[in-house]
Amino acid sequence: MNFQEMSEAKILEVAIPIMDNLMDASTAIDHERHIRDYTVRLKEFTTLEHLKSVCTNYQAEKGFFRNREVVAVFRRPDSAAIIWKQYFTKAEGEFVAEMVLVHQHGRYLCDHVMVF
């Protein structure tokens, strides 16, 4: 799988539903659903306790995820990095949401994700 050969539209067609699920599952603090599209490597870092801690903190400080807008898609041979402008319900201003998309074992998976 060479992400450099994929169109930006195709990458977003794959990435957006994965990111939607990540955002919804973190809002619900649903660990099983949150890690469903994670690589094995990323699952090792995202324990239930870690997810609860991260979600509780951002929800208290920033509120919940609102809309996001695609800013850029960076393509590499083995992955794509997608950057969004992210908004929250309580915190003012613009934040960054990013995800690294890979293809492993016949599936598209998230190998890194962060909102800051």
Residue pairs with C-beta under 8 A, 6 or more apart in sequence:
1 78
1 103
2 77
2 78
3 11
3 75
3 76
3 77
3 78
3 79
3 80
3 101
3 103
4 75
4 76
4 77
6 75
6 80
8 73
8 75
11 73
11 75
11 80
11 82
11 101
12 70
12 73
12 82
14 101
14 108
15 80
15 82
15 99
15 101
15 108
18 37
18 99
18 101
18 108
18 109
18 110
19 68
19 82
19 84
19 97
19 99
19 110
19 113
21 33
21 34
21 36
21 37
22 34
22 37
22 99
22 110
22 113
23 65
23 68
24 33
25 31
25 33
25 34
25 36
26 34
26 51
26 54
26 55
26 65
27 55
27 59
27 64
27 65
29 51
29 52
29 55
29 56
31 46
31 48
31 51
31 52
34 46
34 51
35 42
35 43
35 46
37 107
37 108
37 109
37 110
38 46
38 109
38 110
38 111
39 102
39 104
39 109
39 110
39 111
41 111
42 110
42 111
42 112
42 113
58 115
61 90
61 91
62 88
62 89
62 90
62 91
62 95
63 88
63 89
63 90
63 91
64 88
64 89
64 90
65 86
65 87
65 88
65 89
65 115
66 86
66 87
66 88
66 89
67 87
68 84
68 85
68 86
68 87
68 97
69 84
69 85
70 82
70 83
70 84
71 83
71 84
71 85
71 96
72 82
72 83
73 80
73 81
73 82
73 83
74 80
74 81
74 82
74 83
78 102
79 100
79 101
79 102
79 111
80 100
80 101
81 98
81 99
81 100
81 101
82 98
82 99
82 101
83 96
83 97
83 98
84 96
84 97
84 98
85 94
85 95
85 96
85 97
86 94
86 95
86 96
86 97
86 115
87 94
87 95
88 95
95 115
95 116
96 114
96 115
96 116
97 113
97 114
97 115
98 112
98 113
98 114
98 115
99 110
99 112
99 113
100 110
100 111
100 112
100 113
101 108
101 109
101 110
101 111
102 108
102 109
102 110
102 111
103 109
